[in-house]
């Protein structure tokens, strides 16, 4: 299996507010470095640098004004005399109906942010756009005939919606890949999100469409981030009704119960008969993950990969979460090994 990656992710080390205090983000550069090292150690296949893409490529799933905001936010922040990382100060609350982008950078940050977990830093734009480039480059490999590929993306993307960053995510890598398959001629694409945290951004981008099936297995959103999305009753809207499947699971879920949900998810995708499958690969379901509440063992990811292989479709893996830095590499590698041997 070919792995696409880039070193540009090293330019971004975020900041987040946790329990009322500012901390370095747990979404760190070491995550991607450890994954790449593990992929190479496991001899899973060739590792290649991704191609660069024009920023208009990101506007297939994001608005132009949002992409331009990400592109220019740090410069505007600096011109206003700031040097520390940019985090939003205010958000539009329920009842705020204005769709007008504020002129001031503080207003812009709140307008385009879902939470305080996606700081803008000097290297954020370069890292985010290159992460998207990794996904698009890997998508092209599969669209051109490869049976599978792995996009080693950092920062992750599945919490980014059409016009909002959040949850360490800026551009939605999995959504860009899915749309790329459609634009390359696919009639139907399925996205399987196995990150512990619901892929709210991906769901919102495709929930009104029937050409992209979105399936997510995640922690119960009554008790887990992103809290307001990912409930079982969310099934899509309009033309997309029935093309969203959410399978929330309780804290403490291990492989025995997770397996049943994964089997259900894979069966639904197989019945949809997509031309390609995008896997939002989060391994924060691991028992030692610092911000998640499942209890998966490293060996369980071999079984997850084998289960996904049974869908028997062209498959693109896109890295999302996983914050136990010491184990993220082996857990990602095990998933890909299980898939390749399945």
C-alpha positions as CSV (number, residue, x, y, z in Angstrom):
1,X,0.0,0.0,0.0
2,X,1.4,3.4,-1.0
3,X,1.6,6.1,1.7
4,X,1.4,9.7,0.8
5,X,2.8,12.2,3.3
6,X,4.5,15.6,3.7
7,X,6.9,17.2,6.3
8,X,5.0,20.5,6.1
9,X,2.9,19.5,9.0
10,X,5.9,20.3,11.2
11,X,5.2,24.0,10.8
12,X,2.1,23.7,13.0
13,X,1.9,23.2,16.8
14,X,-1.4,24.4,18.1
15,X,-2.7,25.7,21.4
16,X,-6.0,24.8,23.0
17,X,-8.1,25.8,26.0
18,X,-8.7,22.9,28.4
19,X,-10.4,23.2,31.8
20,X,-10.0,27.0,31.6
21,X,-6.3,26.9,30.9
22,X,-4.2,27.2,27.8
23,X,-2.0,24.3,26.8
24,X,-0.1,23.0,23.8
25,X,-2.4,21.0,21.7
26,X,-2.3,17.2,22.1
27,X,-2.5,17.1,18.3
28,X,1.3,17.3,18.0
29,X,3.9,16.9,15.2
30,X,5.2,13.8,16.9
31,X,1.9,12.0,15.9
32,X,2.7,12.0,12.2
33,X,6.4,11.3,12.7
34,X,5.6,8.2,14.7
35,X,3.1,6.9,12.2
36,X,5.5,7.4,9.3
37,X,8.3,5.6,11.2
38,X,5.9,2.7,12.0
39,X,4.8,2.4,8.4
40,X,8.4,2.2,7.2
41,X,9.3,-0.3,9.9
42,X,6.4,-2.5,9.0
43,X,7.5,-2.4,5.3
44,X,3.9,-1.7,4.3
45,X,4.9,-0.2,0.9
46,X,6.5,2.9,-0.6
47,X,6.2,6.3,1.0
48,X,6.0,9.3,-1.3
49,X,5.7,13.0,-0.8
50,X,2.4,14.5,-1.9
51,X,1.9,16.9,-4.8
52,X,1.0,20.5,-4.3
53,X,-2.5,21.7,-5.3
54,X,-3.9,25.1,-6.0
55,X,-6.0,26.5,-3.1
56,X,-9.1,26.5,-5.4
57,X,-9.0,22.7,-5.1
58,X,-10.2,23.0,-1.5
59,X,-13.3,25.0,-2.6
60,X,-15.0,21.8,-3.8
61,X,-16.2,21.3,-0.2
62,X,-15.3,24.6,1.5
63,X,-16.5,28.1,0.6
64,X,-14.1,30.5,-1.0
65,X,-14.3,33.0,1.8
66,X,-13.5,30.3,4.4
67,X,-10.4,29.2,2.4
68,X,-9.3,32.8,2.0
69,X,-9.7,33.3,5.8
70,X,-7.5,30.4,6.6
71,X,-4.9,31.6,4.0
72,X,-4.7,35.1,5.5
73,X,-5.7,34.8,9.1
74,X,-2.2,34.8,10.6
75,X,-1.1,37.8,8.5
76,X,-4.2,39.8,9.6
77,X,-3.7,38.7,13.2
78,X,-0.1,39.9,13.1
79,X,-1.0,43.2,11.4
80,X,-3.3,43.9,14.4
81,X,-0.3,43.7,16.6
82,X,-0.6,40.1,17.9
83,X,2.2,37.6,18.3
84,X,0.6,34.8,20.3
85,X,-1.5,32.0,18.8
86,X,-4.9,33.2,17.6
87,X,-7.9,31.6,19.3
88,X,-11.5,32.9,19.0
89,X,-12.9,35.2,21.6
90,X,-16.6,35.2,20.8
91,X,-19.0,32.9,18.8
92,X,-22.4,33.6,17.3
93,X,-24.9,31.9,19.7
94,X,-28.4,30.5,19.0
95,X,-30.6,33.2,17.6
96,X,-27.7,35.0,15.8
97,X,-28.9,34.9,12.2
98,X,-26.3,37.1,10.5
99,X,-24.3,35.5,7.7
100,X,-22.1,38.5,7.3
101,X,-18.4,37.9,8.0
102,X,-17.1,40.4,10.6
103,X,-14.4,42.9,9.6
104,X,-12.2,42.5,12.7
105,X,-10.0,39.5,13.1
106,X,-11.5,38.6,16.5
107,X,-14.9,38.5,14.9
108,X,-13.6,36.5,11.9
109,X,-12.1,33.9,14.3
110,X,-15.4,33.3,16.0
111,X,-17.3,33.4,12.8
112,X,-15.2,30.6,11.3
113,X,-14.5,28.5,14.5
114,X,-16.7,25.8,16.1
115,X,-14.6,25.7,19.3
116,X,-11.3,26.7,20.9
117,X,-9.3,23.7,19.8
118,X,-8.1,25.0,16.4
119,X,-5.6,27.8,16.9
120,X,-4.1,29.8,14.1
121,X,-0.3,29.8,14.2
122,X,2.4,31.0,11.8
123,X,2.5,27.6,10.1
124,X,-1.2,26.6,10.3
125,X,-2.1,27.4,6.7
126,X,0.9,25.7,5.2
127,X,0.2,22.6,7.4
128,X,-3.5,22.5,6.7
129,X,-3.3,23.0,3.0
130,X,-0.5,20.4,2.7
131,X,-2.6,17.9,4.7
132,X,-5.4,18.4,2.2
133,X,-2.8,18.0,-0.6
134,X,-1.8,14.6,0.9
135,X,-5.4,13.4,0.8
136,X,-6.0,14.7,-2.7
137,X,-2.8,13.1,-4.0
138,X,-3.7,9.7,-2.4
139,X,-7.2,9.9,-3.8
140,X,-5.7,10.4,-7.3
141,X,-3.6,7.3,-6.8
142,X,-6.7,5.2,-6.0
143,X,-8.8,6.9,-8.7
144,X,-6.2,6.0,-11.3
145,X,-6.4,2.3,-10.4
146,X,-4.7,1.4,-7.1
147,X,-6.7,-0.8,-4.9
148,X,-5.8,1.2,-1.8
149,X,-3.6,4.0,-0.4
150,X,-2.9,5.7,2.9
151,X,-3.0,9.5,3.3
152,X,-0.9,10.4,6.3
153,X,-2.6,13.7,7.0
154,X,-1.7,16.2,9.7
155,X,-3.6,18.2,10.9
156,X,-6.7,16.0,10.8
157,X,-9.8,17.2,9.0
158,X,-13.1,15.5,9.9
159,X,-14.4,18.2,12.3
160,X,-14.0,20.9,9.7
161,X,-17.3,21.8,8.0
162,X,-17.9,23.9,4.9
163,X,-17.2,27.1,6.8
164,X,-15.8,26.2,10.2
165,X,-12.6,24.9,11.8
166,X,-12.6,23.0,15.0
167,X,-11.3,19.9,16.9
168,X,-7.8,20.5,15.5
169,X,-9.2,20.5,12.0
170,X,-9.1,23.2,9.3
171,X,-9.7,21.6,5.9
172,X,-11.7,18.4,5.7
173,X,-9.3,16.0,4.1
174,X,-11.7,13.0,3.9
175,X,-14.5,15.1,2.4
176,X,-12.1,16.6,-0.2
177,X,-11.0,13.0,-1.1
178,X,-14.6,11.8,-1.4
179,X,-15.6,14.8,-3.6
180,X,-12.4,14.1,-5.6
181,X,-13.6,10.6,-6.4
182,X,-17.0,12.0,-7.5
183,X,-15.3,14.6,-9.7
184,X,-13.1,11.8,-11.1
185,X,-16.2,9.8,-12.3
186,X,-17.4,7.8,-9.3
187,X,-21.2,7.6,-9.0
188,X,-21.2,6.7,-5.3
189,X,-18.6,7.1,-2.5
190,X,-18.8,5.9,1.1
191,X,-17.1,7.4,4.1
192,X,-16.5,5.2,7.1
193,X,-15.4,7.3,10.1
194,X,-13.9,5.2,12.9
195,X,-12.4,8.0,14.9
196,X,-13.6,8.1,18.6
197,X,-15.0,11.6,18.0
198,X,-17.9,12.0,15.5
199,X,-17.0,13.5,12.2
200,X,-19.5,16.3,12.4
201,X,-17.8,18.3,9.7
202,X,-17.9,15.5,7.2
203,X,-21.5,14.7,8.0
204,X,-22.6,18.3,7.5
205,X,-20.9,18.6,4.2
206,X,-22.7,15.5,2.7
207,X,-25.9,15.1,4.7
208,X,-28.2,16.4,2.0
209,X,-26.7,14.2,-0.7
210,X,-27.3,10.6,-1.8
211,X,-24.0,10.1,-3.8
212,X,-21.9,10.1,-0.6
213,X,-22.9,7.7,2.2
214,X,-21.5,8.8,5.6
215,X,-21.2,6.1,8.4
216,X,-19.7,6.9,11.8
217,X,-18.8,4.8,14.8
218,X,-18.0,7.0,17.7
219,X,-18.3,7.8,21.4
220,X,-21.7,8.8,22.7
221,X,-22.0,12.5,21.9
222,X,-24.1,13.2,24.9
223,X,-20.9,12.7,26.9
224,X,-18.1,13.2,24.2
225,X,-16.9,15.9,21.9
226,X,-18.4,17.3,19.6
227,X,-21.5,16.9,21.8
228,X,-24.1,18.4,19.5
229,X,-23.8,16.0,16.5
230,X,-23.6,12.3,15.8
231,X,-26.8,11.0,17.5
232,X,-28.4,7.9,16.1
233,X,-31.5,9.7,14.9
234,X,-29.5,11.9,12.5
235,X,-30.0,10.1,9.2
236,X,-29.5,12.9,6.6
237,X,-31.8,15.5,5.2
238,X,-33.5,16.1,1.9
239,X,-32.1,13.9,-0.9
240,X,-29.6,12.6,1.7
241,X,-32.2,11.1,4.0
242,X,-31.1,7.6,4.8
243,X,-27.5,8.2,3.7
244,X,-26.1,9.1,7.1
245,X,-25.7,6.3,9.7
246,X,-24.5,7.1,13.2
247,X,-23.5,4.4,15.6
248,X,-22.7,6.0,18.9
249,X,-21.3,3.7,21.6
250,X,-20.9,4.2,25.4
251,X,-17.8,5.0,27.4
252,X,-15.7,1.8,28.0
253,X,-16.6,0.1,24.8
254,X,-14.0,-2.5,23.8
255,X,-13.6,-4.8,20.8
256,X,-16.4,-7.2,21.7
257,X,-19.1,-4.5,21.4
258,X,-17.2,-2.5,18.8
259,X,-17.1,-5.4,16.4
260,X,-20.9,-5.6,16.2
261,X,-21.1,-1.9,15.2
262,X,-18.3,-2.3,12.7
263,X,-19.9,-5.3,11.1
264,X,-23.2,-3.3,10.8
265,X,-21.3,-0.3,9.3
266,X,-19.4,-2.5,6.8
267,X,-22.6,-4.3,5.7
268,X,-24.4,-1.0,5.1
269,X,-21.5,0.2,3.0
270,X,-21.3,-3.0,1.0
271,X,-25.1,-2.8,0.3
272,X,-24.6,0.8,-1.0
273,X,-22.1,-0.6,-3.5
274,X,-19.8,2.4,-3.7
275,X,-17.2,2.9,-6.3
276,X,-14.7,3.9,-3.6
277,X,-14.5,4.0,0.2
278,X,-12.8,6.6,2.3
279,X,-11.8,5.6,5.8
280,X,-11.5,8.4,8.3
281,X,-8.9,6.5,10.3
282,X,-8.8,7.7,13.9
283,X,-7.1,5.4,16.5
284,X,-8.1,7.4,19.5
285,X,-10.3,4.5,20.3
286,X,-7.2,3.1,22.0
287,X,-7.4,2.3,25.7
288,X,-4.6,4.7,26.6
289,X,-5.7,7.7,24.5
290,X,-5.7,10.8,26.7
291,X,-8.9,12.4,25.5
292,X,-11.1,9.4,24.6
293,X,-13.0,6.7,26.4
294,X,-12.9,3.4,24.5
295,X,-10.7,0.5,25.5
296,X,-9.3,-1.0,22.3
297,X,-6.1,-2.9,22.4
298,X,-3.4,-2.6,19.7
299,X,-4.1,-6.1,18.4
300,X,-7.8,-5.1,17.8
301,X,-6.7,-2.8,15.0
302,X,-5.7,-5.8,13.0
303,X,-9.2,-7.0,13.2
304,X,-10.6,-3.6,12.3
305,X,-8.5,-3.6,9.2
306,X,-9.6,-7.1,8.3
307,X,-13.3,-6.2,8.7
308,X,-12.9,-3.2,6.4
309,X,-11.2,-5.3,3.8
310,X,-14.3,-7.4,3.4
311,X,-16.1,-4.4,1.9
312,X,-13.9,-5.3,-1.1
313,X,-13.9,-1.8,-2.7
314,X,-11.2,0.6,-3.7
315,X,-10.2,2.1,-0.4
316,X,-8.4,5.3,0.8
317,X,-7.4,5.6,4.4
318,X,-7.1,9.2,5.7
319,X,-5.5,9.8,9.1
320,X,-7.6,11.6,11.7
321,X,-7.2,11.4,15.4
322,X,-5.1,9.3,17.9
323,X,-3.4,11.1,20.7
324,X,-1.4,8.4,22.5
325,X,1.8,9.4,20.7
326,X,3.7,6.3,21.9
327,X,1.2,3.9,20.4
328,X,-0.3,5.8,17.4
329,X,2.2,4.3,14.9
330,X,1.6,0.7,15.7
331,X,-2.2,1.1,15.9
332,X,-2.3,2.8,12.5
333,X,0.1,0.2,11.0
334,X,-1.9,-2.7,12.5
335,X,-5.1,-1.3,10.8
336,X,-3.4,-1.2,7.4
337,X,-1.7,-4.6,7.9
338,X,-5.0,-6.1,8.8
339,X,-6.6,-4.6,5.8
340,X,-3.8,-5.7,3.4
341,X,-3.8,-9.2,4.8
342,X,-7.6,-9.5,4.9
